[in-house]
Amino acid sequence: MKRLLYFSLPLLLSCAGGFSDSSHAPERALKKITEKKIRRHVDYLASDALMGRDTPSPGLEQAARYIAGRFQAFGLQPVRESWYAPFTLGKIRLGPDNSLRVTSAGDTLSFRIKKDFMPFAATADRSISAGVVFAGYGISAPEHGYDDYAGIDVQGKIVLVFRHEPGEKDPASPFDGRKASDYSQTKYKIQNAIDHGAAGVLIIQDPLHHRRLKARGFPWPSLYKHIPRDAVPLTLVSTASNKIPAVEISEKVLPALKLSKSELKKWQQQIDESMTPASRELPGVTVMLRTSTDADLVTVNNVVGLLPGSDPVLRDEVVVAGAHYDHVGHQTGVPAEQDSIFNGADDNASGTSLLLALAEAAGSLKQAPKRSILFIAFAAEEKGLLGSRAYVDAPLFPLEKTVAMLNFDMVGRNSPDTVSVCGTTRSPDLIRINEEENRAVGLHLKYDIENLFMRSDQASFARHKIPFLFYSSNLHPDYHKVSDHADKIETEKIARIGRLGFRVLMRIADSSEYYRFTEPGEKKK
């Protein structure tokens, strides 16, 4: 993390002292959170005029201007004289120089891109030459007592890992049964390899449940005539130097690695049956891997609004309330009579509208809480949590002064009196506060979205051990479909979740307490 300049937040022009009862938010402010106001926000953000709020797009920029205008109207303050926190993304295109060679027993074999190997979207523009370590599924899941990297040193090595996760076809698997958990995602496996010091990643289809071990990687438009030229991945430019070469290989590469499909099946079966790693070094093998990419740069914005704290000391501490305002855009080449716009009413016009409701309630306070509150509408969440990752990499206020983060993502569907909350394994103190404040709201609290932890913006803050709560009404059949329309949103439910969120936000912001962050599997005291 870059060294940041520390600066003090301005003191609000208000009388000294905090709320008379810090366990209850002021009723006058709570009354600002209404179904009618939330409906206006949802209808606008999920309208066809914004064309699905893709990152980047004119619709996203229009949504950003709307959110900034609301923050200003609600009496919040800009940060560093701006309502926007810009960051740079790269539209990644495959470069001309991509190669894979394997040397063993004095022989070197070269392999073909597309046929034998294919770079992933998250690959680096870099060349490496290193030994190889087989690292199972490439997963570290302490809450399940499972770690493919336990007992092996991959520093400076290339790791070979399976796709998917242990017990993929087993309903009793701790990895969410037959449903694919976030641990199965290739972007997680690549990041986990980086976190363990690996220099590169080779991913191969797991052979027990998949007959053909093909090199799919990312479908680069330059290699496929039927793929639109602009169908390219986005990357956060500030993290480009941390990337490593990452490709998927086909089974044709295995003999050069002194491996066979049957041997991989045996190792996979051992892992799945025992739920213990089978990781090992592949002796006498050197892989020379080059992946080449080019980037077209584009700037997008997180939208920020600040409520400065009232305490002379605690005002320098920040509580973040966040929601992502982007979605996935629209389809092209669709007949005019068919719906082509992914309006993203629940994902995440609902959470953004709740964030705006919180901002209005906070801005109406006659007396600010002791700590400052930073409201952030994140861009590029759908592209891999890029907006929140950009914020924590270059925060507006020091992360060591960031006390907690509340995130709202998809809060407008399913049961009208139920909200799902993530944080039980990492933020026990905030879970307790949420349960106490819910006594005044009466929502049914469910703890069934821990498996969605890595899919929303609180994960970026949790990587820095910042306590968080993630509120959601969970997935539904319209998730990431053109049918996610505003008329299906239950705005009264959003208002109820908003009243709970505001109570929790005020409870944290008007306190001098600090809260635990516990790693999954760590014993809570």
C-alpha positions in Angstrom: 0.0 0.0 0.0 1.3 3.4 -0.9 2.3 5.8 1.8 -0.4 8.4 2.3 -0.5 11.9 3.7 -2.5 12.1 6.8 -4.9 15.1 7.2 -7.5 16.1 9.6 -11.2 16.2 8.8 -13.1 19.5 9.2 -15.3 20.0 12.2 -19.0 20.5 11.6 -20.4 23.8 12.8 -22.6 22.3 15.4 -22.9 22.1 19.2 -20.5 19.8 21.0 -21.3 16.3 22.1 -22.9 13.2 20.6 -26.3 11.6 20.7 -27.9 11.4 24.1 -28.4 7.6 23.5 -25.9 6.1 21.1 -27.9 2.9 20.7 -30.7 4.8 18.9 -30.4 6.9 15.8 -32.4 10.2 16.0 -36.0 9.5 15.0 -36.2 12.7 12.9 -33.4 11.4 10.7 -34.9 7.9 10.5 -38.1 9.4 9.0 -36.1 10.6 6.0 -35.7 7.0 4.9 -39.0 6.5 3.0 -40.3 4.1 0.5 -41.4 7.0 -1.8 -37.9 8.5 -2.0 -36.2 5.1 -2.5 -38.7 4.4 -5.3 -37.6 7.6 -7.2 -33.9 6.6 -6.9 -34.6 3.0 -8.1 -36.7 4.0 -11.0 -34.1 6.5 -12.2 -31.0 4.3 -11.8 -32.7 1.3 -13.3 -34.3 3.2 -16.2 -33.6 2.3 -19.9 -32.0 5.7 -20.3 -28.9 4.6 -18.4 -28.5 1.5 -20.6 -27.5 -0.9 -17.8 -24.7 1.3 -16.3 -21.9 -0.7 -17.7 -18.3 0.2 -16.8 -17.3 2.3 -18.7 -20.3 3.9 -20.4 -22.2 7.1 -20.8 -25.0 5.5 -18.6 -22.5 5.0 -15.8 -21.4 8.6 -16.0 -25.0 9.8 -15.9 -25.6 7.7 -12.8 -22.5 9.1 -11.2 -23.7 12.7 -11.8 -27.1 11.8 -10.3 -25.5 10.3 -7.2 -23.1 13.3 -6.8 -26.0 15.7 -7.1 -28.0 13.9 -4.4 -25.0 13.9 -2.0 -24.6 17.6 -2.5 -28.4 18.2 -2.1 -28.3 16.2 1.2 -25.7 18.4 2.7 -22.7 16.2 2.5 -19.3 17.5 1.7 -17.0 16.7 -1.2 -13.6 15.1 -0.4 -10.6 17.0 -1.6 -13.0 19.4 -3.3 -14.6 16.7 -5.5 -17.5 14.4 -5.4 -15.5 12.0 -7.5 -12.6 9.6 -6.7 -11.3 8.7 -10.2 -9.3 5.6 -11.0 -7.8 4.3 -14.2 -8.8 1.0 -15.9 -7.2 -0.7 -18.8 -9.1 -2.4 -21.6 -6.9 -5.4 -22.1 -6.1 -6.7 -25.5 -3.9 -9.8 -26.2 -0.5 -8.8 -27.5 1.5 -10.5 -30.3 4.1 -12.3 -28.2 2.7 -15.3 -26.3 4.6 -18.5 -25.8 4.8 -21.6 -23.6 7.9 -23.9 -23.5 8.7 -26.7 -21.2 12.1 -28.2 -20.6 12.7 -31.6 -18.9 15.5 -34.1 -19.2 17.3 -31.8 -21.5 14.4 -31.6 -24.1 12.4 -28.4 -24.7 8.9 -28.6 -26.2 7.0 -25.6 -27.5 3.2 -25.3 -27.4 0.7 -23.3 -29.4 -1.6 -20.6 -28.1 -5.3 -21.4 -28.4 -4.7 -25.1 -29.1 -2.4 -26.0 -26.2 -2.6 -22.9 -23.8 -4.7 -19.8 -23.5 -4.0 -16.7 -21.3 -6.6 -15.7 -18.8 -8.0 -12.1 -18.6 -6.0 -11.5 -15.4 -2.6 -12.4 -16.9 0.4 -10.2 -16.8 2.5 -8.6 -19.6 5.6 -10.5 -18.5 8.0 -13.4 -19.2 9.1 -15.9 -16.6 11.1 -19.1 -16.3 10.7 -21.2 -13.2 10.2 -24.6 -11.7 6.7 -26.0 -11.2 4.8 -27.0 -8.1 1.5 -28.8 -8.2 -0.9 -27.0 -5.7 -4.1 -29.0 -5.9 -7.1 -26.8 -6.5 -5.1 -23.7 -5.5 -7.4 -23.0 -2.6 -6.8 -21.7 0.9 -10.0 -22.0 2.9 -9.3 -21.8 6.7 -12.9 -21.9 7.6 -13.0 -25.4 6.1 -9.6 -26.4 7.5 -8.3 -26.7 3.9 -5.2 -25.2 2.4 -3.5 -26.5 -0.8 -0.5 -24.3 0.0 0.1 -25.8 3.5 3.6 -27.2 3.8 4.9 -26.2 0.3 7.0 -23.2 -0.8 5.9 -21.7 -4.1 7.9 -18.5 -3.8 9.2 -17.7 -7.3 7.7 -20.9 -8.7 5.0 -21.6 -11.2 2.0 -23.4 -9.7 -0.1 -25.9 -11.5 -3.7 -26.1 -10.1 -7.0 -27.6 -11.0 -10.2 -25.8 -12.0 -13.2 -26.0 -9.6 -12.9 -27.2 -6.0 -12.9 -30.4 -3.9 -16.1 -32.4 -3.9 -17.5 -30.6 -7.0 -20.2 -33.3 -7.4 -20.6 -34.1 -3.7 -23.7 -32.6 -2.1 -22.0 -32.9 1.3 -18.9 -31.0 0.2 -18.0 -28.2 2.7 -17.5 -26.0 -0.4 -21.2 -25.2 -0.8 -22.2 -28.7 -1.9 -22.8 -29.1 -5.6 -23.0 -25.3 -6.0 -19.8 -23.7 -7.1 -18.4 -21.5 -4.3 -16.3 -18.4 -4.9 -13.2 -20.6 -4.3 -13.8 -22.2 -7.6 -13.3 -19.0 -9.6 -10.1 -18.7 -11.6 -9.6 -15.1 -10.5 -9.5 -16.3 -6.9 -7.0 -19.0 -7.7 -4.8 -16.5 -9.5 -4.9 -14.0 -6.7 -4.2 -16.7 -4.1 -1.2 -17.8 -6.0 0.0 -14.2 -6.0 -0.6 -13.9 -2.3 1.6 -17.0 -1.8 4.5 -15.6 -3.8 4.1 -17.6 -7.0 5.6 -16.3 -10.2 3.0 -17.8 -12.6 0.0 -20.0 -12.8 -0.9 -22.9 -15.0 -4.6 -24.0 -14.6 -5.9 -27.3 -16.0 -9.4 -28.7 -16.1 -9.9 -31.2 -13.2 -10.0 -34.7 -14.9 -12.3 -36.7 -12.6 -15.5 -34.9 -13.7 -14.5 -33.5 -17.1 -13.5 -35.7 -20.1 -11.7 -33.1 -22.2 -8.9 -31.0 -20.7 -9.1 -28.1 -23.1 -7.2 -24.8 -22.9 -10.1 -22.3 -22.7 -8.7 -19.3 -20.7 -10.2 -16.1 -21.9 -11.9 -15.9 -25.4 -9.7 -13.1 -26.8 -11.3 -11.3 -29.8 -8.0 -11.4 -31.7 -8.1 -15.2 -31.7 -11.8 -15.7 -32.4 -13.6 -14.1 -35.4 -17.1 -14.4 -33.9 -16.1 -12.5 -30.7 -16.9 -8.7 -30.9 -13.7 -6.6 -31.0 -14.7 -4.7 -27.9 -15.4 -7.8 -25.8 -12.2 -7.4 -23.8 -11.5 -7.6 -20.0 -10.9 -4.6 -17.8 -8.0 -4.4 -15.3 -7.1 -1.9 -12.6 -4.0 -0.2 -13.9 -2.6 0.5 -10.4 -2.4 -3.3 -9.7 -0.8 -4.2 -13.1 2.7 -4.6 -11.6 1.4 -7.2 -9.1 0.1 -9.5 -11.9 1.7 -12.8 -12.9 1.4 -14.8 -16.1 -1.6 -17.0 -15.9 -2.8 -19.5 -18.6 -5.0 -22.5 -18.9 -3.3 -25.6 -20.5 -4.6 -28.6 -22.3 -3.7 -32.2 -21.6 -1.2 -32.1 -24.5 1.1 -30.2 -22.1 1.1 -32.9 -19.5 3.7 -35.3 -20.9 6.2 -32.4 -21.0 5.5 -31.8 -17.3 6.2 -35.5 -16.7 2.6 -36.0 -15.8 -0.3 -38.1 -17.1 -4.1 -37.6 -17.0 -4.4 -40.8 -14.9 -1.9 -39.5 -12.4 -3.8 -36.2 -12.0 -7.1 -38.2 -11.6 -5.4 -40.2 -8.7 -4.2 -37.0 -7.0 -7.7 -35.4 -7.4 -9.4 -38.4 -6.0 -7.1 -38.4 -3.0 -7.9 -34.7 -2.4 -11.7 -35.1 -2.8 -11.9 -38.2 -0.6 -9.7 -37.1 2.2 -10.2 -33.3 2.0 -6.4 -33.0 2.4 -4.0 -31.5 -0.1 -1.8 -33.6 -2.4 0.5 -30.7 -3.3 4.1 -31.5 -4.4 7.0 -30.2 -6.4 7.4 -31.4 -10.0 11.2 -32.2 -10.1 13.3 -31.6 -13.2 10.8 -29.5 -15.0 11.3 -25.8 -16.0 8.5 -23.8 -17.7 9.2 -20.7 -19.8 6.0 -18.7 -20.1 5.4 -15.4 -21.8 2.0 -13.6 -21.9 1.7 -10.4 -23.8 -1.0 -7.7 -23.3 -1.7 -4.1 -24.4 -4.1 -1.7 -22.6 -6.3 1.1 -23.7 -6.7 3.4 -20.7 -10.1 4.8 -19.5 -11.0 6.7 -16.3 -14.1 6.0 -14.3 -15.3 7.4 -10.9 -16.3 6.2 -7.5 -18.7 8.8 -6.1 -18.0 10.1 -2.6 -19.7 12.2 0.0 -18.5 13.0 3.5 -20.3 13.8 6.8 -17.5 15.1 9.0 -17.5 14.0 12.6 -18.1 16.3 15.5 -15.5 15.0 18.0 -12.2 16.9 18.0 -10.3 13.5 18.1 -12.7 10.9 16.7 -13.6 13.0 13.6 -10.3 11.7 12.1 -11.7 8.2 12.1 -14.0 7.1 9.3 -16.9 4.7 8.9 -17.6 3.7 5.3 -21.0 3.1 3.9 -20.9 1.7 0.4 -22.8 0.2 -2.5 -21.8 -0.3 -6.2 -23.8 1.6 -8.7 -22.6 -0.1 -11.9 -24.2 -3.1 -13.7 -23.5 -5.0 -16.9 -24.8 -2.9 -19.7 -26.9 -4.1 -22.6 -26.8 -6.6 -25.4 -26.2 -5.7 -29.1 -27.7 -7.3 -32.1 -31.0 -8.1 -30.4 -34.3 -7.6 -32.3 -36.0 -4.3 -31.5 -39.0 -6.0 -30.0 -36.9 -7.9 -27.4 -35.5 -6.5 -24.2 -31.8 -5.9 -24.5 -31.0 -3.8 -21.4 -29.7 -5.3 -18.1 -31.3 -2.6 -16.0 -29.9 -4.0 -12.7 -32.8 -2.8 -10.6 -31.8 -5.1 -7.7 -28.2 -5.4 -8.7 -27.5 -2.8 -7.6 -29.9 0.2 -8.1 -31.5 -1.1 -4.8 -28.3 -0.9 -2.8 -27.4 2.5 -4.3 -30.8 3.8 -3.5 -30.5 2.6 0.1 -27.1 4.3 0.3 -28.7 7.6 -0.9 -31.4 7.2 1.7 -28.7 6.8 4.4 -26.9 9.8 3.1 -30.0 12.0 3.2 -30.8 10.8 6.8 -27.2 11.5 7.9 -27.2 14.9 6.2 -30.4 15.9 8.0 -28.8 15.4 11.5 -28.7 18.6 13.6 -25.7 17.0 15.4 -23.2 14.9 13.6 -21.8 11.7 15.2 -18.4 11.7 16.7 -16.7 9.9 13.9 -16.9 10.9 10.2 -18.9 8.9 7.7 -17.8 8.4 4.1 -20.5 7.4 1.7 -19.0 5.7 -1.4 -20.9 4.5 -4.6 -18.4 2.2 -6.3 -18.0 1.7 -10.0 -16.7 -1.5 -11.7 -17.9 -3.9 -9.1 -19.2 -6.2 -11.8 -15.8 -6.2 -13.4 -14.2 -7.8 -10.4 -14.6 -5.4 -7.4 -12.3 -2.9 -9.2 -13.8 0.3 -7.7 -13.5 -0.8 -4.1 -10.1 -2.3 -4.8 -9.0 1.0 -6.3 -10.2 2.8 -3.2 -8.4 0.6 -0.7 -5.2 0.8 -2.8 -5.4 4.6 -2.7 -7.8 5.6 0.1 -9.0 9.1 0.7 -8.5 8.5 4.4 -6.0 6.2 6.0 -7.2 2.6 6.3 -5.8 2.4 9.8 -8.4 5.1 10.6 -11.2 3.3 8.9 -13.1 1.7 11.7 -15.8 -0.3 9.8 -17.4 -0.7 6.4 -21.2 -1.4 5.7 -22.0 -2.6 2.2 -25.4 -2.9 0.6 -25.8 -5.1 -2.5 -29.1 -6.4 -3.9 -31.5 -5.5 -1.1 -34.8 -5.3 -2.9 -36.2 -8.8 -3.5 -37.3 -12.0 -1.9 -39.0 -12.2 1.5 -40.3 -8.7 2.5 -39.3 -9.0 6.2 -35.9 -10.8 5.7 -32.4 -9.6 5.2 -29.3 -11.7 4.8 -26.1 -10.5 6.6 -22.5 -11.6 5.9 -19.9 -11.0 8.6 -20.4 -13.8 11.1 -17.0 -15.4 10.5 -15.0 -12.1 10.4 -16.9 -9.3 12.2 -18.5 -10.8 15.3 -18.7 -7.4 17.2 -20.6 -5.8 14.3 -22.9 -8.8 14.0 -23.8 -8.3 17.7 -24.4 -4.6 17.2 -26.6 -5.3 14.2 -28.7 -7.8 16.2 -29.1 -5.3 19.0 -30.2 -2.5 16.7 -32.6 -4.8 14.8 -34.7 -5.1 17.9 -36.2 -1.7 17.0 -36.7 -2.7 13.4 -37.9 -6.3 13.6 -36.4 -7.8 10.4 -35.7 -11.5 10.2 -31.9 -11.8 10.1 -30.4 -14.7 8.0 -26.8 -15.7 7.9 -26.8 -17.5 4.6 -24.5 -15.5 2.3 -21.0 -16.1 3.7 -20.5 -18.0 0.4 -21.1 -14.7 -1.5 -18.4 -12.9 0.6 -15.9 -12.5 -2.3 -18.5 -11.3 -4.8 -19.1 -7.8 -3.4 -17.1 -4.7 -2.3 -16.7 -5.5 1.4 -14.2 -8.1 0.4 -11.8 -5.4 -0.7 -11.9 -3.9 2.8 -11.7 -7.3 4.5 -8.4 -7.9 2.7 -7.1 -5.1 4.9 -8.8 -6.5 8.0 -11.4 -3.8 8.3 -14.5 -5.1 10.1 -17.6 -5.1 7.9 -21.3 -6.0 7.5 -22.7 -7.0 4.1 -26.4 -6.7 3.7 -28.3 -8.5 0.8 -31.6 -10.1 0.1 -29.7 -12.9 -1.7 -29.9 -14.2 -5.3 -33.1 -14.7 -7.4 -34.0 -15.9 -10.9 -33.6 -12.4 -12.4 -30.0 -12.1 -11.2 -27.9 -10.7 -14.2 -30.8 -11.0 -16.6 -32.7 -8.4 -18.6 -35.7 -9.2 -16.4 -34.2 -7.4 -13.3 -36.7 -4.6 -13.6 -37.6 -1.8 -11.2 -41.3 -2.8 -10.9 -40.1 -6.0 -9.1 -38.3 -4.1 -6.4 -39.9 -4.0 -2.9 -39.0 -0.5 -1.8 -40.6 -0.9 1.6 -38.2 -3.7 2.3 -35.3 -1.5 1.2 -36.6 1.2 3.6 -36.7 -1.3 6.5 -33.1 -2.5 5.8 -32.1 1.2 5.5 -33.5 2.0 8.9 -31.5 -0.9 10.3 -28.4 0.1 8.5 -28.8 3.7 9.7 -29.1 2.6 13.3 -26.0 0.5 13.0 -24.1 3.2 11.1 -24.9 5.8 13.8 -24.1 3.3 16.6 -20.6 2.8 15.2 -20.0 6.4 14.2 -21.0 7.9 17.5 -18.9 5.4 19.5 -15.3 5.4 20.6 -15.2 1.6 20.6 -13.1 -0.5 18.2 -14.2 -3.8 16.6 -12.6 -7.2 16.0 -11.7 -8.6 12.6 -11.2 -12.4 12.8 -9.9 -14.6 10.0 -12.1 -17.5 9.0 -11.2 -20.5 11.2 -9.7 -18.2 13.9 -11.1 -18.8 17.3 -13.3 -15.9 18.4 -12.8 -14.8 22.0 
